[in-house]
Amino acid sequence: MRRTASPFSLVLLGLGTFLLVLAPLLAWYVQPRAAVNPIDIDTTAVYKGRGSVIDLEKVETVPGQTITVTQKVRGNVEDSERSGNAVWDVTTTVDTDKSLPAADPHDALDFTPHRWVLDRRTTKPVHCCEEKPHIEGEAYLKFPFDVQKRSYQWWDNTLGDTVVLRYRGTEKVQGYTGYRFTASVPATKTGTRLVPGALVDEPDRPQVLAEEWYSNHGLELVVDQATGRVIYAQTGPRRTLRAPGGDEDAAVLLDAEKLSFTTDTQKEAVRQAKRDSGQLRLVGETVPVGAAVAGFVLAVAGGVLVARGRKEEERPDLPRTAQ
C-alpha cells in the first residue's frame, strides 16, 4: 500500500493555513493602519442654549438670549498631503437670534478662525503648516482612537490652555453608548482688550485696556470609544471684562450655563461613529475571528485528509501463461 494526498485535501490545508496567517495580520497590522484621522473632513457641529450676551450698540449685557454656537471643521487636503499630517481649518461663531442667519460669519457676535494640525494616527498636535494657535494636550475636537477609561488633557481654545477631562462612566446618546468625561474651568485671565472706559466702570477714561477673563460652568463630552469621535458636547462658557488690576467682573460678554449639541448634531455624530467604529470592528475583530475559526477548521480537515491520503493497492505483475 502507498498513501497519496488528494488535490482537494491540499487545497483545504493551504486555504486553512492562509486564513490562519491572515487573521493576526488583519488584527495587528491592517486595523491599526485603518484607524487614521481623515484629511478631507467636512463637518459642522451646532450648540444651542440660553444666556446673557453683550449688546455692543446699547453697551450693556442682555440676559435671556438664545445663543447658537456653530463650529465648522474642514480639512485642507493639499497641506495635509504635503505634510503627512491632518490639517484641519476650524471656524467657531457665536450668534444670537439678532445675528442669525448671517450672510458672513464675520457678522456674528464672535468669530474665531484657527488651524489644528494633528498626527493622523495618534491625534497628537503637530506644530507645522501655519498652525494657529499653538495647540497642546492629548485631544481637541476629538479624542485619540481606542479611548481609555482615564483622564485626558483637552485643549480649551478659549482658555488657550489644556484642562483635565475626567472619566465619569458611560452614557447613551441617541441610543448609542459612549464614554463620558467632565471638567470645569475656574476664572482665568486670558488677555486684554481695548474698550470704552464706561464698559468697565471707568467713565472718565475714554478707552481702557481691560482684562479679559474666562471660566466654564462645566464641560461635558460623550465620546465613541473606538474612534474618539465626540457624539455629545455641552459647555458653559462665561467671558467677562475687568478693569486693569480689578478683582471683580465689570462687564459680562457671554454667560451661558448650558450650550449643548442640537439633536441633529447628535444624530449625525452618532451615525458617523457607528459607521466608522463598525468598519474598524470589521477589520480588527469580526473578519480576523472569522478567518481564524474558518482557517482552523479547514486546516484540520485538510490535515486529516492529507494524513489519510488515498489508498491505492500496488498489484504485482502476474506471470504470463504459456500459450
PLY file of the C-alpha trace (Angstrom):
ply
format ascii 1.0
element vertex 323
property float x
property float y
property float z
element edge 322
property int vertex1
property int vertex2
end_header
0.00 0.00 0.00
1.11 3.61 -0.56
-0.60 6.85 0.56
-1.03 9.85 -1.72
-2.64 13.19 -0.86
-5.58 14.22 -2.96
-5.56 17.70 -4.58
-8.71 18.56 -2.61
-7.03 17.88 0.74
-4.02 20.01 -0.25
-6.33 22.89 -1.22
-8.12 22.67 2.13
-4.84 22.63 4.03
-3.42 25.55 2.02
-6.57 27.65 2.38
-6.77 26.97 6.10
-3.12 27.94 6.58
-3.67 31.13 4.59
-6.65 32.15 6.75
-4.73 31.42 9.96
-1.94 33.73 8.78
-4.41 36.36 7.56
-6.28 36.64 10.89
-3.48 38.15 13.02
-2.28 40.18 10.04
-5.67 41.92 9.87
-5.88 42.48 13.63
-2.30 43.59 14.28
-1.24 45.22 11.01
-4.18 46.29 8.86
-6.56 47.52 11.59
-4.10 49.96 13.23
-3.38 51.45 9.81
-7.10 51.82 9.11
-7.51 53.88 12.30
-6.37 57.23 10.89
-7.84 60.71 11.07
-9.18 61.92 7.70
-7.66 64.75 5.69
-10.87 65.55 3.79
-13.08 66.11 6.84
-16.02 68.49 6.43
-18.28 68.60 9.47
-20.45 71.13 11.28
-21.45 70.96 14.95
-24.14 73.26 16.32
-24.62 74.09 20.01
-27.70 75.84 21.36
-28.71 77.25 24.74
-29.75 80.40 26.56
-27.73 83.00 28.41
-26.54 86.59 28.63
-24.61 88.40 25.91
-23.20 91.88 25.46
-25.16 94.26 23.21
-22.47 96.46 21.72
-24.98 99.02 20.47
-26.53 99.50 23.91
-23.19 98.81 25.66
-24.93 96.57 28.16
-25.42 92.88 28.89
-28.78 91.47 27.81
-30.00 88.32 29.63
-32.29 85.54 28.39
-30.91 85.37 24.86
-30.93 82.29 22.61
-27.30 81.54 21.83
-26.11 79.47 18.86
-22.51 78.31 18.53
-21.53 76.89 15.13
-18.25 75.05 14.73
-17.14 74.10 11.23
-14.16 71.83 10.58
-12.73 71.41 7.09
-9.62 69.51 6.10
-7.03 71.20 3.94
-6.20 68.28 1.65
-3.29 69.95 -0.13
-1.47 70.93 3.07
-2.29 67.55 4.63
-0.79 65.59 1.74
2.27 67.82 1.71
2.95 67.45 5.44
1.73 63.89 6.03
-0.50 65.12 8.88
-4.15 66.04 9.11
-4.52 69.81 8.67
-7.95 71.00 9.80
-9.22 74.57 9.49
-11.74 75.43 12.19
-14.15 78.35 12.47
-16.29 78.99 15.54
-19.07 81.57 15.52
-21.30 82.73 18.38
-24.67 84.21 17.42
-27.91 85.39 18.93
-31.20 85.43 17.06
-30.34 89.01 16.13
-27.31 87.97 14.04
-28.88 84.85 12.50
-29.00 83.98 9.71
-25.68 85.63 8.89
-24.58 86.01 5.30
-20.99 86.42 6.52
-19.62 84.67 9.64
-17.71 87.86 10.42
-21.08 89.44 11.22
-21.51 87.08 14.18
-21.31 88.21 17.79
-17.98 86.40 17.93
-15.94 84.82 15.12
-12.82 82.72 15.77
-10.84 81.07 12.95
-7.92 78.79 13.72
-5.98 75.81 12.38
-5.31 72.49 14.09
-2.62 70.13 12.81
-2.68 66.60 14.21
-0.94 63.28 13.74
-3.28 61.09 11.71
-2.78 58.01 13.89
-2.18 59.32 17.42
-4.27 62.56 17.19
-1.44 64.39 19.00
-0.86 68.03 17.97
1.79 68.67 15.34
3.38 72.10 15.16
3.66 72.94 11.50
1.72 74.14 8.47
0.84 77.60 9.88
-0.83 76.08 12.92
-2.57 78.74 15.00
-2.73 78.82 17.98
-0.02 76.60 19.48
-2.30 73.72 20.49
-1.17 71.24 23.14
-2.68 68.29 25.01
-3.96 64.86 24.06
-7.27 65.77 22.46
-9.13 68.63 20.79
-12.34 68.35 18.73
-11.89 64.58 19.03
-10.11 62.03 21.20
-7.46 59.53 20.08
-8.62 56.16 18.75
-9.30 53.46 21.36
-10.33 55.81 24.18
-9.33 54.60 27.65
-11.13 54.95 30.98
-8.79 57.63 32.34
-8.32 61.39 32.43
-7.26 63.28 29.28
-5.63 66.66 28.67
-8.18 68.51 26.48
-7.34 71.74 24.68
-9.72 74.60 25.51
-9.28 77.13 22.73
-10.96 79.97 24.65
-8.72 79.36 27.65
-5.65 78.97 25.44
-4.53 76.02 27.54
-5.44 72.45 28.43
-7.99 71.30 31.01
-8.22 67.88 32.63
-11.23 65.88 31.47
-12.03 63.12 33.95
-13.71 59.84 33.04
-17.20 59.58 34.57
-18.53 56.28 33.22
-20.71 55.58 30.21
-23.75 57.39 28.84
-26.13 56.85 25.94
-26.64 59.46 23.24
-29.46 58.79 20.79
-29.37 55.15 21.94
-25.60 54.79 21.37
-23.23 54.25 24.31
-20.11 56.36 24.75
-17.59 57.31 27.43
-18.49 60.40 29.47
-15.89 62.99 30.52
-16.32 66.22 32.52
-14.30 69.27 33.55
-14.72 72.83 34.75
-12.58 75.94 34.37
-12.06 78.46 37.18
-11.95 82.17 36.34
-8.69 82.78 34.46
-7.26 85.85 32.79
-6.88 85.16 29.07
-5.79 88.51 27.64
-6.59 92.20 27.28
-8.91 94.26 25.12
-9.17 97.99 24.42
-12.71 99.07 25.35
-14.57 102.26 26.32
-13.90 103.09 29.96
-17.62 103.21 30.72
-17.83 99.48 29.95
-15.63 98.65 32.94
-16.97 101.27 35.35
-14.39 103.92 34.46
-16.50 106.58 32.68
-13.83 109.27 32.99
-11.47 107.38 30.72
-12.37 107.21 27.00
-10.52 103.93 26.49
-9.18 101.29 28.85
-7.04 98.21 28.25
-9.44 95.92 30.10
-8.60 92.41 31.21
-10.46 89.51 29.59
-11.42 86.67 31.94
-12.85 83.26 31.12
-14.39 80.46 33.15
-16.57 77.48 32.35
-19.52 76.32 34.45
-18.98 72.79 33.19
-17.66 70.94 30.17
-19.16 67.54 29.36
-18.24 65.27 26.46
-19.54 61.84 25.47
-17.10 60.04 23.20
-17.20 56.98 20.96
-14.69 54.52 22.44
-13.34 53.09 19.19
-12.93 56.24 17.09
-12.65 59.02 19.67
-15.43 60.95 17.93
-17.39 63.32 20.19
-21.07 62.36 19.95
-22.32 64.83 22.56
-20.83 68.05 23.90
-22.01 70.53 26.47
-20.22 73.66 27.64
-20.97 76.57 29.95
-18.71 79.49 28.96
-18.51 82.74 30.89
-16.44 85.57 29.41
-16.09 88.86 31.23
-14.13 92.12 31.36
-12.41 93.61 34.37
-10.78 96.97 34.90
-6.97 96.76 34.88
-5.98 95.09 38.15
-9.62 94.64 39.17
-10.82 91.80 41.38
-14.42 91.70 40.14
-16.13 91.40 36.78
-17.20 94.78 35.42
-18.95 93.57 32.26
-20.26 90.24 31.02
-19.56 89.47 27.37
-21.09 85.99 27.39
-22.54 83.82 30.12
-24.34 80.55 29.37
-24.61 77.71 31.86
-25.51 75.16 29.20
-24.79 75.17 25.48
-25.15 71.68 24.02
-25.20 69.77 20.74
-28.52 70.10 18.96
-30.48 66.90 18.31
-29.50 66.96 14.62
-25.81 67.31 15.51
-26.09 64.40 17.96
-27.76 62.17 15.40
-25.17 62.93 12.73
-22.29 62.37 15.15
-23.76 59.03 16.26
-24.33 57.98 12.63
-20.70 58.65 11.75
-19.45 56.99 14.94
-21.46 53.84 14.19
-20.16 53.73 10.63
-16.50 54.33 11.45
-16.38 52.11 14.55
-18.21 49.39 12.61
-15.56 49.47 9.90
-12.75 49.28 12.48
-14.51 46.43 14.29
-14.98 44.58 10.99
-11.27 44.75 10.14
-9.96 44.36 13.68
-12.36 41.82 15.20
-15.09 40.29 13.03
-13.04 39.32 9.99
-9.94 38.16 11.95
-12.01 35.98 14.29
-13.99 34.55 11.38
-10.79 33.93 9.42
-9.14 32.24 12.40
-12.09 29.91 13.03
-12.54 29.05 9.37
-8.79 28.62 8.92
-8.56 26.25 11.87
-11.44 24.10 10.64
-10.11 23.94 7.07
-6.53 23.27 8.17
-7.61 20.41 10.47
-9.84 18.90 7.78
-7.13 19.24 5.15
-4.50 17.81 7.51
-6.64 14.77 8.28
-7.25 14.11 4.61
-3.57 14.52 3.79
-2.64 12.14 6.61
-5.08 9.54 5.44
-4.43 10.02 1.77
-5.79 7.83 -0.93
-5.10 4.16 -0.57
-4.03 2.56 -3.74
-3.23 -1.13 -3.99
0.02 -1.99 -5.62
-0.86 -5.08 -7.60
2.20 -7.23 -8.58
2.54 -8.13 -12.22
1.32 -11.69 -12.78
3.42 -14.05 -14.99
2.04 -14.53 -18.45
0.77 -18.07 -19.09
2.23 -20.02 -21.99
0.03 -20.33 -24.92
0 1
1 2
2 3
3 4
4 5
5 6
6 7
7 8
8 9
9 10
10 11
11 12
12 13
13 14
14 15
15 16
16 17
17 18
18 19
19 20
20 21
21 22
22 23
23 24
24 25
25 26
26 27
27 28
28 29
29 30
30 31
31 32
32 33
33 34
34 35
35 36
36 37
37 38
38 39
39 40
40 41
41 42
42 43
43 44
44 45
45 46
46 47
47 48
48 49
49 50
50 51
51 52
52 53
53 54
54 55
55 56
56 57
57 58
58 59
59 60
60 61
61 62
62 63
63 64
64 65
65 66
66 67
67 68
68 69
69 70
70 71
71 72
72 73
73 74
74 75
75 76
76 77
77 78
78 79
79 80
80 81
81 82
82 83
83 84
84 85
85 86
86 87
87 88
88 89
89 90
90 91
91 92
92 93
93 94
94 95
95 96
96 97
97 98
98 99
99 100
100 101
101 102
102 103
103 104
104 105
105 106
106 107
107 108
108 109
109 110
110 111
111 112
112 113
113 114
114 115
115 116
116 117
117 118
118 119
119 120
120 121
121 122
122 123
123 124
124 125
125 126
126 127
127 128
128 129
129 130
130 131
131 132
132 133
133 134
134 135
135 136
136 137
137 138
138 139
139 140
140 141
141 142
142 143
143 144
144 145
145 146
146 147
147 148
148 149
149 150
150 151
151 152
152 153
153 154
154 155
155 156
156 157
157 158
158 159
159 160
160 161
161 162
162 163
163 164
164 165
165 166
166 167
167 168
168 169
169 170
170 171
171 172
172 173
173 174
174 175
175 176
176 177
177 178
178 179
179 180
180 181
181 182
182 183
183 184
184 185
185 186
186 187
187 188
188 189
189 190
190 191
191 192
192 193
193 194
194 195
195 196
196 197
197 198
198 199
199 200
200 201
201 202
202 203
203 204
204 205
205 206
206 207
207 208
208 209
209 210
210 211
211 212
212 213
213 214
214 215
215 216
216 217
217 218
218 219
219 220
220 221
221 222
222 223
223 224
224 225
225 226
226 227
227 228
228 229
229 230
230 231
231 232
232 233
233 234
234 235
235 236
236 237
237 238
238 239
239 240
240 241
241 242
242 243
243 244
244 245
245 246
246 247
247 248
248 249
249 250
250 251
251 252
252 253
253 254
254 255
255 256
256 257
257 258
258 259
259 260
260 261
261 262
262 263
263 264
264 265
265 266
266 267
267 268
268 269
269 270
270 271
271 272
272 273
273 274
274 275
275 276
276 277
277 278
278 279
279 280
280 281
281 282
282 283
283 284
284 285
285 286
286 287
287 288
288 289
289 290
290 291
291 292
292 293
293 294
294 295
295 296
296 297
297 298
298 299
299 300
300 301
301 302
302 303
303 304
304 305
305 306
306 307
307 308
308 309
309 310
310 311
311 312
312 313
313 314
314 315
315 316
316 317
317 318
318 319
319 320
320 321
321 322
